[in-house]
């Protein structure tokens, strides 16, 4: 998969600076920030649109609440991200179990020695001390950007990917953060639809030509015209 995108490299993308770029449809890729409106696969090119959740408006449905209850026996912690062999081992196990394209090396994708460009956190999910899932996100002043999720494939039945998205929402709720940016999606590529599962009624879509965010419901109406 290849993106047709614009890229910028800044000394630091933290606090209100991250909020600003996320609000303009830019996102993190390694040590860069980028934006794109088209993704190219081997089969075809299709448009993509950036998403965000309006956190105070989110209403979890019964399926989301059931997933949280199913995973409540796990231990969850939030802390600033540091590179560890434990995270690398978990990422390697995850990488070897998936069929889509992503970086095989967590350190190469997330870390650059001596540079702290982003204010990055990790959610760790453990069972009896064993790390079974991790979710990485960048924190601004009033927003977070979901960067990466990976987990032990033996725990797939617990839907750890969706659970980590809900945990990122919970971090926002606990810290009074108003915006959660999960990445982009495409009406033409349903593999990205999982980014909408928290609450479509609280989801907004960025329109780059208008430089504006509209509700997901309004986007659907507009795209059908």
N, C-alpha and C positions, 0 to 999 in steps of 0.2 A: 504494500500500500504506500503510495507517494502523495504527499500534500503539496499543493501549489500555494505557498504562503509567503508572508512578509515576516522578517525577523529583526529583532533589536537586542543589543547587548548593553546592559546598564550596570553601573557599579553596585547598586542595591535596589531591590524591588521589595520594599517592606512598608507596613503601615498604610498610610493614605496613598502612597505611590502604587502599591499593589491594588488597592481599591479602585483607583482611577483606571488602570489598564484593564482590569477585569471588566469594569463597567463599559469599556469601549470595545469589548470583544477580543481582547488579547489574553494569552495564556502562557503558561510555562512549558518549555521543552528543554530538558537538561538545565544548563546555565543561561539559557536564552528565554526571551518571551517572544511569542509569535502570534500571528492571526492568519486565518484562512477561511475561504468560503466554498472551497471545492476539494474533494478527496478523489484521488485516482486509484482504482484497483486494476488488476489485470483484465477484468471484464469491461469496465466502463468508468466514467467519471460521474459524480453526483454531488449535488449541493449539500453543504452542512451549515448548521445554525448553532450558535452558542446558547447555552441554557443557564438559567439561575433560578434558585428557589427563594421565594420571599419567606424567610424563616418564621416570622411571627404569624403568618397566615396558615402554616402547615397544620393539617389535620390528618393524623395517622389513621389508616383504615384498619379493619379487623385482621387482615392478612399481615400487615406490618406489625401490629401488636402481638399477633400470634408468633411471629418470627422472633421478636424480642424475648417473649416468654420462653420459647424453645431454647434460646441460647443463654438464659439467665444464670445457668450454673457455671459459665465460664467467667474468668477474672479479666476485667478490662482496665487498662491504664492509658493515660494520655501524658506524653512528655515531649520535650524538644528532641528532634531527631539527631542521633549520633550513629555513625557507621559501626556495625558489629558483625562478627562472623555469624552470629545466630540469625540475623536478618538476611545475610547473604545466603545461608544454607536454606532458609525457608523460601526465599525467592527462587533459588535454583530448582527446588522441588516443584514449585509452582510452574516455572518456565518449562520444565520437562513434561508437564502434564497438559499443556494447552496447545491449541492448533492455530491460533492467530498470531500475528506478528507483533513482537515487542522486544525491548532490549534484553539480552540474556544476562547482562551484568548490572546489578543494582547500583554499585558504586559509580559506574560510568554514567548511568542515567541520572542519578540524584546528586552525587557528591563531586566536588572539585577541591582538592586539598588547598587550604589557606584562604578559601573564599567562602564567605557567608552572605551570598547575594539575597537569599530568601530567608524568611522566618519560618522554618519548617518544623512540623510536629509529626509524631507517629502515634497511632493508636495500636496498642498491642493486646491481642486476645490470647489468653493462656488457659490451659487445662492442666491442673496439678503441676504448675510451674513450667510446663512445656509451651513454647511459642507456637501457636497454630494458625494465626492470621495477623496481618498487619495492614494498616491503612495510613498512607502518607498524605499530608495536606500542607499547603502554605497558608499562613495567617496574615491578614492585613489588619487594619484598625476596625473595620466593620464588615469584613468578609473573610471567607476562606475559599480556597480552590482545591478541590480534590485532585491529587496528582497520581497516586498509584495505589492499587490494592492487590495483595497476593496472599495465598494461604496454602496450607497443607492439603493436597488433593484428597487425602483420606477423610477429611471433614466436609466434603462437598455437600453431603446430605443436610448440613446445617445452613446452607446458603450463606457462607461467610462473606461473599462479595456484597450482597444486599445488606447483610447485617452491619458491615463496616460503613456503608453509606448512611445507614440509620444512626450509627454511632457518631459520624461526622455531623449529622444534623443535631444530635444530642449535645455535642460540644458547643455548637452555635447557640442552642437554646440556653445552656447553662451559663454561657459567657455573654449573653445578650448581643449576639452578632446577627445582623439582619439579612445578610446575603450569603448563600451557599452556591458556588459555581461548580457543577459536576463535569463540565466539558461540553462537547458538541454532540448533536444528533443529526439524523437525516430522515426525512419522510420516505426517502428512497432506499434506505439501508437499515432494516429492522434490528440488526445486531446492536445498534446503539440505543435501542428503546429502553433498556434497563435503567438508563439515567433518568427516566421519567417516573419511575415506579413509586417514589415517596408520596407525591401528591400532585397530580397534573393541574389541579385547580389553583395551586400555589406556585406554578411554574411560569416563568417568563422567557421569551425568545428574543434574541437580538437581531434587528434588521440593519445591516451595515449601511445600506444606501440611505436609509432614513436616520441613521445614527440614533436609534431609539429601541427601547424594550417594549414588547407588547405581551399580553397574556397568551398562554398556549392555546386557549380556546379561540381567541381572536385570530391567532396565527393559522389555525386550522381553517377557519372561515375564509380568511384572506387567500390561502393557498389553493382553495377549491374554485376560486373565481376565474 
